[in-house]
Amino acid sequence: GRVDNNGFLFLKGRLDRAVNISDKIIYLDVLEDDLLSLPGIEYAAVIALPNSKRGQKVFAAVYGNNASHNQISEILSLKEWPLLLSGKTDYVKITAILKDFFYEK
């Protein structure tokens, strides 16, 4: 975000990338940036999935060396990274991979 000359705060990003977990707002893009700042991590995707106790639970997929983060419940290291034709991360595929891995055991 940014603050203009009049002191107004303008937030940028997608609203669906901010989630409420146990009455705390968690910004998924910030968590992705944190993971990407770690040595060896080339790609990172963070998503939230429904959870009966907390409302939602945060999961991440990374490509590169294994990583950890204190606000992410589960991290899965992928051997291949799903990309759209545009070169951006395919969040639909990432979500399916994380659901299959963590919920279909």
C-alpha positions as CSV (number, residue, x, y, z in Angstrom):
1,G,0.0,0.0,0.0
2,R,0.9,3.7,0.1
3,V,0.0,6.9,1.9
4,D,-0.8,9.9,-0.3
5,N,0.1,13.6,0.5
6,N,-3.2,14.0,2.4
7,G,-2.5,11.0,4.7
8,F,-4.9,8.6,3.0
9,L,-3.8,5.0,3.0
10,F,-4.3,3.1,-0.3
11,L,-4.0,-0.6,-0.1
12,K,-3.2,-2.6,-3.2
13,G,-3.5,-6.3,-3.8
14,R,-6.4,-8.7,-3.9
15,L,-8.9,-8.8,-1.1
16,D,-9.1,-12.6,-1.4
17,R,-5.3,-12.8,-0.4
18,A,-6.1,-11.6,3.1
19,V,-7.7,-14.2,5.4
20,N,-9.0,-14.1,9.0
21,I,-7.6,-16.9,11.2
22,S,-8.5,-16.9,14.9
23,D,-9.5,-13.2,14.7
24,K,-6.1,-12.2,13.1
25,I,-5.9,-10.9,9.6
26,I,-3.1,-12.8,7.7
27,Y,-1.9,-11.4,4.4
28,L,-1.0,-14.4,2.2
29,D,1.2,-12.2,-0.2
30,V,3.3,-11.1,2.8
31,L,3.9,-14.7,3.8
32,E,4.9,-15.6,0.2
33,D,7.3,-12.7,0.2
34,D,8.8,-14.0,3.5
35,L,9.3,-17.4,2.0
36,L,10.8,-16.0,-1.2
37,S,13.3,-14.1,0.9
38,L,14.8,-17.3,2.2
39,P,17.9,-18.7,0.5
40,G,17.2,-21.3,-2.1
41,I,13.4,-20.7,-2.5
42,E,12.6,-19.9,-6.2
43,Y,8.8,-20.0,-6.0
44,A,6.3,-19.9,-3.2
45,A,2.5,-20.0,-3.0
46,V,0.5,-19.6,0.2
47,I,-3.2,-20.4,0.4
48,A,-5.8,-20.8,3.2
49,L,-8.2,-23.8,3.4
50,P,-11.2,-24.2,5.6
51,N,-10.6,-25.4,9.2
52,S,-13.3,-26.2,11.7
53,K,-11.4,-24.9,14.7
54,R,-9.7,-21.7,13.4
55,G,-12.0,-20.8,10.4
56,Q,-9.1,-21.3,8.0
57,K,-5.6,-22.9,8.0
58,V,-2.6,-21.6,6.1
59,F,-0.7,-23.9,3.8
60,A,2.3,-23.2,1.5
61,A,4.0,-24.9,-1.5
62,V,7.6,-24.0,-2.3
63,Y,10.0,-24.8,-5.0
64,G,13.6,-24.9,-3.9
65,N,15.1,-25.8,-0.6
66,N,12.7,-26.7,2.3
67,A,11.6,-23.8,4.3
68,S,9.6,-23.0,7.4
69,H,7.5,-20.1,8.7
70,N,5.8,-19.5,12.0
71,Q,2.4,-18.5,10.5
72,I,2.1,-21.4,8.0
73,S,0.6,-24.7,9.3
74,E,2.0,-26.9,6.6
75,I,4.7,-26.5,3.9
76,L,5.1,-28.8,0.9
77,S,8.2,-28.7,-1.2
78,L,7.3,-29.4,-4.9
79,K,9.6,-30.9,-7.5
80,E,7.9,-29.0,-10.3
81,W,6.2,-25.6,-10.1
82,P,2.8,-25.2,-11.9
83,L,2.7,-22.0,-14.0
84,L,0.1,-20.5,-16.2
85,L,0.9,-19.6,-19.8
86,S,1.5,-16.1,-18.6
87,G,4.4,-17.4,-16.4
88,K,2.5,-16.7,-13.2
89,T,1.8,-19.2,-10.5
90,D,-1.2,-21.4,-11.1
91,Y,-3.0,-21.1,-7.8
92,V,-5.8,-23.4,-8.8
93,K,-3.3,-26.3,-9.3
94,I,-1.4,-25.3,-6.2
95,T,-4.7,-25.4,-4.2
96,A,-5.6,-28.9,-5.6
97,I,-2.1,-30.2,-4.9
98,L,-2.1,-29.0,-1.3
99,K,-5.7,-30.3,-0.7
100,D,-4.8,-33.7,-2.1
101,F,-1.6,-33.9,0.0
102,F,-2.9,-32.6,3.3
103,Y,-6.5,-33.7,3.3
104,E,-6.6,-36.9,1.2
105,K,-4.0,-38.9,3.3
